């Protein structure tokens, strides 16, 4: 598995730290995967001429 590093501002990090119940790494991974699924679906619709 590859590693992907994200930088956030100090302010954002402080807010994230107030929510230790959230696994931020897993959350970001899930959001990236979801966006890639959306992009794939969009590409399929464009290729079929539906958009």
C-alpha positions in Angstrom: 0.0 0.0 0.0 1.2 3.5 -0.8 1.5 6.3 1.7 -0.1 9.7 1.1 0.7 12.7 3.3 -1.7 15.6 3.8 -0.8 18.9 5.4 -3.4 21.0 7.2 -3.2 24.3 9.0 -2.5 24.5 12.7 -6.0 25.7 13.3 -7.6 22.7 11.4 -5.3 20.3 13.3 -6.4 21.8 16.6 -10.0 21.2 15.7 -9.3 17.7 14.5 -7.6 17.0 17.8 -10.8 17.8 19.6 -12.4 14.8 17.9 -10.2 11.8 18.8 -13.2 9.5 18.1 -12.7 10.1 14.4 -10.0 8.2 12.6 -9.0 11.0 10.2 -6.8 8.8 8.1 -9.6 6.3 7.5 -12.0 9.2 6.8 -9.8 10.8 4.2 -9.2 7.4 2.6 -12.9 6.8 2.4 -13.6 10.2 0.9 -10.9 9.8 -1.8 -12.3 6.4 -2.7 -15.8 7.8 -3.0 -14.7 10.7 -5.2 -12.8 8.3 -7.5 -16.0 6.2 -7.8 -17.9 9.4 -8.7 -15.3 10.3 -11.3 -15.5 6.9 -12.8 -19.3 7.0 -13.0 -19.1 10.5 -14.6 -16.6 9.3 -17.2 -18.8 6.3 -18.1 -21.9 8.6 -18.5 -19.9 11.0 -20.7 -18.6 8.1 -22.8 -22.1 6.8 -23.3 -23.3 10.3 -24.3 -25.7 10.6 -21.4 -24.1 13.8 -20.3 
